[in-house]
């Protein structure tokens, strides 16, 4: 089975709110623990401007 994690940000709010959201991203994903048989086959980063 293959799963995918996506993260989308809405560009709205003040610059301070945006900076706080950027700090929150690592906090959210750092709490996740991979199962023992978990394998990453590919990692894709796609940036939009």
N, C-alpha and C positions, 0 to 999 in steps of 0.2 A: 504494500500500500504506500502511496506517496501523498504527502500532505504539503500544504504551502501556507506560509504566514505572509500576510500583506499588511502594510502600514500606510495609511493615507492621512495626510494632514490638510486641514482646511486653513487656507491663508486668510484669516480674519482675526480681529482683535488687535490689541496694542503690541508694540515690540516687546514689552515686558511679559505679556502673556505667551508670546511666541518663544521667548527664551526659557520660560518655565516649562513649556511643553517639551522643548528639546532636552531639558534636564530629566523630565519624567520618563522618556523613552527607555533609557538604560535601567531605570528603577523597575519598570514593568517587566522587561525581559530578563533581568538578572535573577528574579525569583523563580523562573521556570527551570525545572530539572529534567534532563533528558532521561528516558528509560535506558536500561542497561543495553538493550539491543538496538538502540537508536543509531542511525548512520546518515550523515549528510552526504548526498551525492552531488549536489551542486548548490552554489550560492550566487544569486543574481541580484545586482543592485541596478536600479534604473532611476535616473534622475530626470525630472521634468522641470522646465523653467517657464 
